[in-house]
Amino acid sequence: MIYLFPNFNIYSVPLLILFVWGLVFSALFLIRFLRFRHWSDLLIGAILLTHTYNRITYTIGFMAWYDTYPQTKINYFLLNTLFLLGPLIYFYVKSITQAKFTFRPVDIWHFIPMIFIVLYRLVMFIVDANQSGFDNVQNGWLFEQFHMKYFGSVLYSISNLSLGFYLLIAYQMYIRYRKSLNHLFANTHKKELTWLRNFLLVFAFLFLMMNVFSELDSSILSLSYKDFWWGQLAAALTMIYLGWQGYFSNIQGLLSEQEAAGALQIQAVDDDDSDQYPIRFEDIKQSMSIEKWYLNSSLTLADLAKHLNIQAHQISAILNKQASTNFNDFINQYRVEEVKQQIRSGKAKNYTLLTIAFDCGFNSKASFNRNFKKWHGSSPSDFLSKL
């Protein structure tokens, strides 16, 4: 039977289209990195390129590459990139959650396993290429008898554990980051945070799916090449979201807001004694009650520091040590009380609860409902109905 490459069919075309999509957005991220020098662009571009690279085997397989070129040596260059993907995900999350992120020389250690994989494959190719009959086979003796039978599966298991480990610490970093924003912003409902959460969920889903397919194939069912296509299609479809949403999320805007809100001050100052500061928690409360700065929906820690003429890290330390609270909770308590006062005064007869909430400093319905229930114990509508 004569095979033609490429073979466009219902299996190869979707993978090919998504493969090209991944390459295009990888290039867009790289171009933006070269223009603005933001580490997050380089890292998400490298992640998407790695994710795209992992689709090569099945894309060209369904396009009849292996049938058309039975002596192809491409398998030597289709590497296990899980050792690379894990660190890239970790550093991408770190580049978003850490103000003024930059790479350090010591960070190269995270990529040593991937460097080993590259050198290992290169040595294996050189050894096999010097064996007789290598030109007439797809894989040489070392690849077939050592890598495919023994060492390849060991490497895959270790790399799989590595990816799971990096996903775990990246998620922990994200959780700490969300909490840290409570020390900087009174309103933290940011779509960029949603993107970062979903980014991690996508790779958690792919990690689980990859292991489910592997377990099904080895222990329960004997999956065919076409059965694995569904997993490859699902993985390739995630590139649409990763490319589009990753490119158009305003990550740099969020980082700039962090810096403006006082993130660098908090990071740079050691945890010293708040009792030695020029003002105390009672002074902040009194000033807040009089001036009502909480009515400003965009109020940040740095803004309040300017109003009180002290450092941002000092306010954060005072709230944390003297009142066991953070900036977000402190401000939103005042907003909830202001909303309750407005409702009691009869303003709800002429305005909606959401209008009142916005007038009192909230910037979203979700934030208003969540904080009202947190500090009052019931929903705003329940509070209104009981009056």
C-alpha positions, -999 to +999 in steps of 0.1 A: +000+000+000+013+034-009+010+062+017+012+099+010+024+125+034+007+146+045-026+127+049-053+151+057-082+133+075-106+138+104-078+128+129-049+148+115-066+181+105-079+192+139-045+184+155-027+202+127-048+234+130-043+235+167-006+228+162-003+259+140-023+279+165+002+270+192+031+280+170+015+314+161+008+324+197+042+312+208+057+335+183+035+364+194+046+359+230+082+359+219+078+391+198+062+409+228+090+397+250+116+411+227+097+444+226+089+449+263+112+425+281+086+410+304+096+377+318+060+365+319+057+368+281+088+347+275+077+320+300+041+316+288+055+316+252+079+288+262+051+269+279+028+271+249+057+261+226+065+231+248+028+222+249+026+225+211+058+204+207+042+176+227+015+173+200+041+164+172+040+127+176+003+122+171-001+150+146+024+136+121+014+101+130-022+106+118-007+124+088+010+091+078+046+102+085+056+069+100+040+049+072+056+071+045+090+072+061+094+038+079+131+044+085+125+079+100+148+088+129+124+114+143+117+094+175+152+103+188+142+140+188+107+137+202+117+143+238+099+139+271+094+175+280+077+171+314+110+180+331+109+213+312+071+220+315+071+218+353+098+245+360+083+267+332+049+267+349+065+274+383+085+303+371+056+317+351+034+318+382+064+333+401+068+360+375+032+371+381+031+368+418+064+383+427+070+420+421+102+428+402+108+391+394+140+382+376+160+350+370+189+342+392+219+320+382+208+294+408+175+289+389+193+269+362+192+239+386+155+236+379+163+228+343+192+203+348+169+172+344+158+185+310+194+192+300+202+156+309+173+143+287+187+162+257+222+149+262+210+114+269+190+113+236+219+128+217+243+102+230+218+074+222+214+087+187+252+089+181+257+053+195+228+039+174+239+058+143+273+040+144+257+005+145+254-015+112+219-015+096+208+018+113+197+033+080+172+005+074+153+007+107+132+033+125+149+029+159+183+016+166+193-012+190+199+011+220+166+029+215+146-003+211+163-026+237+173-001+264+152+030+262+118+016+251+120-014+273+135+000+305+149+034+309+122+053+290+095+042+314+116+051+344+123+085+331+086+090+323+076+081+359+101+104+374+092+133+351+055+128+358+062+131+396+083+162+388+054+178+370+030+170+398+054+185+423+058+218+404+021+221+398+016+217+436+041+244+446+028+267+418-007+264+432+005+271+468+023+301+454-010+313+438-029+308+471-003+329+490-005+355+463-042+359+466-038+363+504-011+389+499-033+410+478-056+414+508-028+435+524-026+458+493-061+462+479-096+468+493-111+453+462-093+423+447-118+411+421-093+409+392-098+390+360-061+384+359-064+364+390-090+343+373-067+337+344-039+326+367-062+302+385-076+288+353-041+285+339-031+261+368-065+243+364-058+236+328-025+219+335-039+201+365-066+187+342-040+177+316-019+161+343-048+140+356-060+131+320-025+120+310-023+097+341-058+083+336-050+074+299-017+058+310-034+038+338-062+027+315-037+015+288-015-004+312-039-019+337-075-019+324-077-016+287-053-019+258-059+015+241-053+018+204-035+047+187-069+062+178-081+059+214-052+082+224-063+107+198-091+119+221-066+128+248-044+145+223-073+165+209-084+176+244-048+187+252-045+205+219-079+223+225-065+239+256-040+257+235-068+279+222-075+292+257-039+293+268-028+313+238-057+337+236-064+344+272-027+344+281-019+370+255-048+394+263-047+392+301-033+424+315-006+408+336+017+438+335-012+460+346-017+439+376+020+439+385+021+477+381-009+480+404+009+458+430+039+481+429+018+512+431-002+497+461+030+493+481+040+456+474+077+465+471+077+483+504+062+453+522+087+429+505+117+450+512+111+457+550+118+433+578+090+425+603+098+450+630+080+463+661+047+481+652+045+495+687+073+519+678+054+534+649+041+570+651+005+560+650-016+531+664-046+512+653-070+534+671-056+564+653-062+547+619-098+539+629-105+574+641-091+589+609-110+564+587-143+572+605-139+609+600-125+610+564-143+580+550-115+571+526-131+536+522-157+552+499-130+553+472-135+520+454-098+521+441-083+527+476-050+508+481-026+504+510-003+530+494-031+555+491-040+552+528-003+555+537-002+588+519-033+600+537-018+591+571+017+602+562+034+570+571+049+540+552+027+514+536+045+485+554+038+503+587+000+503+582+002+466+571+021+457+603-002+477+625-034+461+611-018+427+613-003+429+648-025+452+667-059+442+652-052+407+637-067+418+603-055+429+569-061+459+547-089+443+526-109+432+557-103+464+575-117+486+547-146+463+537-159+462+573-163+500+570-180+496+537-205+470+550-214+493+579-218+522+556-242+501+534-262+491+565-264+527+576-276+538+541-303+510+541-315+520+576-318+556+565-343+546+538-321+550+508-331+515+496-365+528+488-352+548+459-320+530+449-310+493+444-288+476+469-260+474+442-262+511+436-258+517+474-229+492+475-211+510+447-216+544+464-201+528+496-169+517+478-175+482+465-167+476+428-185+444+421-217+426+431-197+395+441-174+414+464-204+432+480-224+400+487-193+381+499-182+408+523-217+417+536-223+380+545-189+378+560-192+408+583-230+408+590-238+371+588-266+373+563-271+385+527-279+422+519-315+413+508-321+394+540-309+424+560-332+447+540-363+424+544-359+422+582-361+460+584 
